[in-house]
């Protein structure tokens, strides 16, 4: 027994050493070449060796292939020795393909050159950094600020330059800094935040972020802060139509607007990975990122509809409470939401079923929807009860969703969980728009009705979708291989 213990422990130590080597390669690629390496969309940058090995365990279990740190390190080194343009590259996919096909290549380098041929050559893509302004600094605004700072890299994509609030005394600046440093749900910010009172700014990981006070959007002169041609992300939800959001474009220095809520009227509601290809980002200056629930359910609906066709369905959202509700019983303009959010299950309406039609038009009228707000502060669950046009099986449905999560156009949006013990808090900080609960999937005896459970971090996962769309709207998307 002691020999087994020593053998297993020594094996783990060797893997940790390789993980530390991988951390070094990942960091050099990120800062020197603007190349981001991930493992089936799990982050490899700015994480520890144990977490990297945990990601490898997940990759092995979900893919069914013997993906280890030894293969991924070898692949990462080969990538670092090639002249590759700024890219986001999934080592999970590469490792999976290498294990299947390594006999057909003389070396790992030859394999990388073949697979990443479209990425080789630094002139393949040219990135012009885009200034970003956050209008509002609530839940989504603060998470967006954290993520924009952490994703800054060499500063070649989105650069957070300013945050607009209704007031900002020195005391308020300190409090806003503290709210950014610590979060009851998402934990501490792993970086440095310094208050610059003279310039009304926070210096976050070396990046100076100005706090600008504004009563009306059109009154701000962003060029006075050397901010030009900027993308403004409106987190307030005060303005949701073209007339209101166009006020931002009247301000000096703003050229694009992205709303982090469902839009009204003719403003496109976009779910990245689904209908963003339909948008002309050169001519459309105002977009909506739709709602967190819409972003969670639409990718799953798209996969199922493409495979089997959806005849009809009902979507029930089990949603964590939000700041819109009351902490204790008090007046609220909507029914039931005035009752204490921390004590009650609250039945309320959702527009997610109707919002689906704005993203996938042919599903219009086929879905109904409702919601229950529950006493948890974050992470929600959508239950999709669907009647299909074609017969299928439980294994087929699971396999289609799993493959979509690992490879293809929606792999950033969908994760597939194989855990029988998954609960909501496990998904705090998950970057996907939707996490399909594989073991919970149900199929009826007629093989034409299916019930799917899709989890989502309605704060962080949604914000990551916001940033994905922001990069497209700003024209700073790197080449991708996943």
C-alpha positions, 0 to 999 in steps of 0.5 A: 500500500505504501508503494502505491501511495508513493507511486501515485504521489510521485506521478502527481508531482511530475504532472505538477512540474509539467503544469508549471512548465505549461503555465510559463509557455501560456504566459509567454504566448499571451503577453508576447504574441497575443495567443490565448490557450484554453482547454475545452474552453477552460482557462489556462492563463492566470491559474495554478498548476492544480487547477490546470490538472483539474481541467485536464481531468475534465477534458479526459472524462468529457471527451473519453480520450486520454488527454494529459498534461504531457500532450498539451505541453508538447503542443503548446511548445510547438505552438510557441515555436511557430509564427502564429497570428493573434489567436485563441486556440483550444488545446483540448481539440488539438490534443484530441485530434493529435491522439487520433491522428499522430501516426500521420505526422512526422512530428508535433510541429508538423501537426501544428503547422497542418492544423493551424495553417490559417493562423501561421503568419503574423500578417494574417490579422491586424488588431487595432485596440478599441477604447471601452466605456462602461455606463453604469457600475452595478452587478454586470458593470463590475463583473465586466470591469474585472473581466476587461482588465483580466483580458487586457493582455498587451492591450490589443483588443478592448481597453477599459478607459472609463466608467460613468456614474451619477456621482463620484466623491472621494468617499464614493471612489473608495467604496466603488474600489472596495466593491470591485475588490471583493464580491460576496458571490464571485470572491476577491479580485485577484489584482491591484486597485489603487485610488487616484483621487486627483484624477478621479480614477482607479488604477487597476493592474496598471490601467488607469480607469477614469470615473466620469460623472454624468446626468445625461449621456449626450453631455459627456465629452470623452475626448477630454479624457483622450478617449476616441471612437469608443465602444460604450457598454450600457449596463443601466437598462435605463434606455432600451430603444434606439432613441434613448441609446442614440444619446450616447452617440451624441457624446464626443468620443463614442462610436458604438453602443452595446446594451446589456439588456433586451432591446425594444424596437428595431435594435437587434438582440444578438446572441453570440454564436447564433445570429451574430453572423447576420449583423453588419458590424460596420454599419450597425452602431447599436446592439443589444446582448439580449437577456441572460436567459435568452443567451442560455436557452437559445444555443441549446434550442439551436442544437436541438432544432437543427438535429430534430426540429422543434414542434413546440415547447415550454421553458420554465426558468428557475432564476436567482433573485435580482436587485429588481426585487425587494429584500423585505416586503415592500411596494413593487409595480409588478405582481409578487416581486414586492415580497421578500426575495430572500424568503420566497419562491416568486412566480413571475413572467419572463420574456425569454420565450418571445425573445427566442423568436428575435434570434431564431425567427422560425421558432416564433409562436412555438414556445411558451415561458414562465419564471420562478425567482428563488432565494439564491443570489446567483446561477439560474436554471432553464428547464426546456420541455420540447416536443420534437419533429423526429424520433430520437433516443436519450443517448443520441440527444446527449451525444449531440449536445456533448459534441456541440460543447466540445467542438464547433461554433457553439463550444464557447456558449455550451458546456456539457456536464457529466456530473451526477452531483452538480448543484448551482453553486458549482457553476459560479464563475462559469464562462459559458452561456449555458451548461447542459446537465447531461444526467438530468436529461429526460426523454419520453416513451414516444421518443419525441419529447425531451426535457433538458436542464440548462444551468447558467451563471446569470451574472458572469456567464452572461457578462462573458457573452457581452464581452464576446459580442463587444469584441465583434462590435469593436472589430478586435476578434482574434483568429480561433481554433476550437 
